[in-house]
């Protein structure tokens, strides 16, 4: 049973792609999967019934869910982000006490929020920003659950060192990606057939809009001064009026909107730009770029957790002038461009190869399932938080339910 914060939109966001990777994993292990969400479906939502998955709409603060989950009696319940554990975790614990409860954090929300607040305050991000109210909720959810899937090694370190979360409650699980085969690489457009710059990202995600604004006001004028005929193409779902107003043909700054096929638009671009100023997790735009042979220039935040010991598929720069100069150099130097392109293929094939991570996740689930009772006994903090949460959240939910009648 998967309880989704939203219905998966793999063409719109990295979170949607991540969810589809998890679904594929459970399918390879022959699980019967039911996907549910209290969120309304958008036109971009993937039709899960086409791959044999039951889709069920559920409601917040409604005891019908209790009846439904008890009858379904799942072996595993996967919460898509901590907010779904907050809303439905206590109901699952009451109705299906033996079910394994897993959170897919997507990214650490408290980290992203803290960095955003520090950015707005124009101050250095530190523990005062990290230990925010979202952190108190998110870490509590992690303790209440049997396992949390963490997408970045950097976030694993923060959870262990700053929040002192026990290693037994965490499992490192980045993107699980198919290998980029040599045959597919050979069919990609070469350096000469590509032109212009690209960036892409769901505009409902604040870091993406901020990055586009930063490009518009600061970085793109520096690049355009050196490459006056180059264009910047900006793609992303849910472009609002304030986003579309940034479109300016004279400045060769083009808001393209939703990309029906991210591979097609990425393969025609020569360089991807990702000057993310705040955020967390792994950046799907960098994965899309590497899979399609498009080198990148990115900020430190954008690169976090992406490369490990591998050579990066471009350059990391935070100063606008340096960022622009590296972008121009990468755009203009075919030898350098090819080198960085090959680095990207290596990262996809060796750092994010899905077979290894699927095997590790299977073994982890087997292990904690066998030791579930002992693990819960040894997690007194989780027991304590579960007790108090079930008292407060439960009765608040029941009050709302009565109020809505």
N, C-alpha and C positions, 0 to 999 in steps of 0.2 A: 504494500500500500504506500503510495507516494501522496503526500499532501503538499500541493504546490502553492507557493505564494502567488504565482501567476501561471497561466497555461503556457507551455514552452513555445518560444518563438525563435527557432534557431537562425532564421534569416535576419532577425532584428538585433540580437544581443549575444554576447559571449555566455551569459547566464543560460540562455535558451539552448545553446550548443552544448554547454556543460550538462544540462539536464538530459539531453538526448544521449550523451555518452554514458551517463549512469543507467538510463533505461536500457541501452544496448548491452551493458554489462550484465544486468539482471536477466535479460533475455538469453544471453549466452549460457547462463547457469540454470536455464529452464524454469525460472520463476513465472508464475502467473501474476501479472501486474495489473493493479487498478490505480489509475491516476485520478485524483480529486483536487478541487480547488474552490475556494469561496469567491474567487475573482471572476468577473465577466470576461468572456472570450472576445478577443479582437479578431479582425480579419486576417491578421498575420499569424494566428495560432496554428500550430501543426496539428493535423487531424490524426490523433493517436490510434484511432480505430483502424487506420490503414495498415498498421503494423501489429494488429491483434491485441491492443490494450483497451481495457474498459475505461470509459471516461464518465466520471460522476461529479455533478455539481453539489457542493455542500454549503451549509450556511453557518455563519458565526453565531454563537450563543443560542444554539438550538439542540434540544435533547434528541432530535431525530438522528443526529450523528452518532449518539451513543448506541442506539439500536442498530444502526447500519454497521458500525465498526465491530460490534459484538458478534453479529451474524457473519460478517466477513472473516473475522478471527485471523488476521494476518500473522505470519511468522516474523515479518519485519515491517516497521513503519519508518519511512524516510521523510523527514520534515525538510522542506525546501526553505532554508533560512530560519533563523531563530524565532522570528515572529510567528511562524506556524506552530512551533513547539509551544510557545507561550499560549496560543489560542486553543490548541487541540491536545497538547501533551498530557495534561491531567486527565482528559477524557480517555485517551488511549491507555494510560496507566491504570485507570479504574476498570475499564471494560476488558482490556487484554493485557493483564499484568505480565504475562510471559513473552509478549512480543518484544523483539529487539528494537530499541528506539535509537535512530540515527539522525543526526543533523548534517545536512550539507550546507556549510556556512556560505558558500559562493565566494565571498571574501569577508574579512572582518569588518563589520559595519561600524564598530566603534573606532577602528583605526581610520577608516575613510572619513567618518564624521569629525574626528579629532583633528585630522589633517586639514579638513575643509575650514574648521573654525580657526585654526592657527593661521591658515592662509588669509582668511578674511581679516584677522587681527594684525596681519603683517608681522607675526612673531614666529620664533623658532618652535617647531613641534616638540613637545616633551611629555612627560608623564601627566602633567597637569591637564593637558589636552586629551591624552589617551584614556585616562581614568574618568570618562564622562558618564552621564546617565545611561547612554546606550550600552556602554561597557558593562555596567552593573546588570543590566537585563541579559545581555548576550552571554556573558560568562556564567551567569546563573543557569541559562538554558543548556550550556555545554556541560555543566556539572550534573544537571538533572537527567541528561541523556546517557546512553550506554557508550556511544561513540560519536565523534564529530569528525567530518571529512574536511581537511584543511588544504586549500589549493596552492599555497605558497610556502616554501621553506622559511621565508622571512617571517611569515605569520605564525608558523610553528614555533619559531624562536621567541617571538613576542609573547605568545601564550604561555610558554614554559618559563621564561626568565622574568617577565614583567608581572604576569598574572599568577604564576606558580601553579598552573594547571598540570595535573599528573599526566605523564606520557601515555598511560594506559587508556585515557579517555580520548586520545587524539590519533588521527591517521593521516599522514601526508598523501594527498591524492591530487596531483595536478591534472591538466588536460590529458585525456587519453586519445591519442591521435593515430590515424593510419599512416603507414610509411609512404613517403613520396618516392615512387618508383622511378628508376632511370628512364624508362620509356615515357612517363608523364613529364619528366623534366625536359626531355628532348623536344617535346611538343610545345613548350612554353615560348611565347614571343621573346626574341632576343633583345639586346640592348638597343639596337638601332630601330626596332619596330615599336619600341615603347616611347612614350613622351608624357610630360607633365607630372605633377605631384598629386598625391592623394592622401586624404585622411577619412576615417570612417568611424561611426559610433552612434549608438542610440542616444537621441537628444533628450530623453527623459532622465538620463544619467548626468547629474550636474558636472562631473569632471570633463565630460565630452564637450558640453556647450562652452565651458570655460576655456578649454583648449582651442576651440575654433575661434573664440573671441580674441584670445592671445595671438593666434596666427594672424588674424585680420589686422589687429592694431599694432603689433610689434614685429613679428617674425617675417610675415610675407612681404612687407615693404622692403626689407633688407635683401630677401632672395630676389624679388622682382627687379631690384636695382641692378643686380648682376646678370639676371637672366630675363630680360624684358619680354621675350616671346613665350616664356613658360606660363602655364596655368596651374592653379590649385583647384582640384575637384573635391568637394566635401559631400560625402554620402552619410546617410543615417536615417533610421526610422523616427517617426514622430517629430518632424521638424515643425516648430511653432512659428508664429508670425515674426517673433523677435529673431529667430534663426534665419528665416527667409529674407529678412530685411538686410542681412549682411551680404547678400548676393550683389556683386558689382562687376559687370562685364568689362568695364573700362580698366578696372584694376586686375582683371583676369582672375577673379575670385568667384568661383561658381558653386552655389548651393544646389546640389543635384538631388537631394532627398533620398528616399528609400531605394536601396539597390536590390533588385529582384535576384540577381546572381552576383554575389560578392566576388567570386572567383574571376568572372569575366572582367569586372571593372578593375580589380587589382592587377590582373595580368596585363592590362593595357597601360598601366602607370609605371613610371620608371623608379620613383622613390616615394616611400610612405613617410609621413610626418606625424609624430606623436608627442607633442610638447605638453604632456599631462602635468598639471601643477599640484594636484592632490588626488588621492584615491587609494585603492588597495586591491589585492588579488592579482591575478594574471590578466594581461590585456589581450583580449580577443583579436584586436586589430593587428597586433604584432604576429600572432599566429596565422591569421589570414594572409598577411604579407609574406611570411616565410614559406608557407605552403605554395604560394603562387610565384615565388622567386622575385619578390620585390624588396630590396634592401630598405632599411629604415634609419631615420635620425629621430632620437627619442630623448626624453628627459630621464633623470634618475628614477623618479617615481614610476614612469612607464616601464622601465627595465626591471623593476624589482621582482626577484624570484624567477626571472625568465631564462637566464643563461647558465647559471651554475658555473662549472669549470670550462664551458665551451666558449669559443670565440664568438662574439656577437655578430649579428647580421647587418651591422651598420655602425653608428656612433651614438654615444651618450653625451649630451651637452645640456647644461641648464642656463648658461648665459645666452641671451638672444643673438648677439653677434657671432659667437662661436657656433651656435646651432645653425644659423643661416649659412655660414661659411662651409660647414661640413655638408650641409644639404646641397649646396652648389657644387662642391668638389665631387660628391658621390654621383650627382646628376651628370657631371661632365666627363668623368674619368671611367672609361669602359673597363679597364683592367681592374681598378679598385671595385667597381660595381660587381663584376663577376666574382671576385673574391668574397665579397660580403654576401652575395647570393648563395654561394656554396656553403658558407657558414650557416645560413638559415636552414638549408636542407639537412645539414648535420644535426642541428638542434631538434628539428621535428623528429627525425628518424632515431636519434639516440637518447635524447633527453625526455621526450614525451611519447615514446612508443607504447601503444596501448596494451600489448600483450603482457608486458612485465607488470604494469600497474594493475591490470585486471587480476592477475594471479595473486599479487600481494593483497588486494582487497578481498578476494575470495578466502584466502588463508586467515585474514584478520577476522572476518565475519564468522568463520568456522570456529576460531579460537574463542572469541568472546561469547558465542552461543553456548559452547561447552562449559564455560566458566562464568556464566551470567550471574548466578546467585552469589558466588564469592565476590565477583567484581562489584556488585551492588552493595554487598556488606562492607567491603573495603572502601566504599565511597560514601562516608558518613556525611560529608558536605552536601553531596547530591541528595541523600535521604532527607536531610534537614530542609534543604531548599524545596524539595518536592512536598514535604509536609506543609510548610508555610504557604507555598504557592497554591496547593490544592485547597487550602482554606480560603485564601484571599481571592484568587482568580475564579475559583469555583462559585463562590457565593456572589461575586460581582456579575459573573455570567448569568447565573440564575435570576438575579435581580433584573438585568437587562431583558432577559427572556420574558419575565413576567410583565415588565413595563411595556414591551412591544405587543403584548396580546390585545 
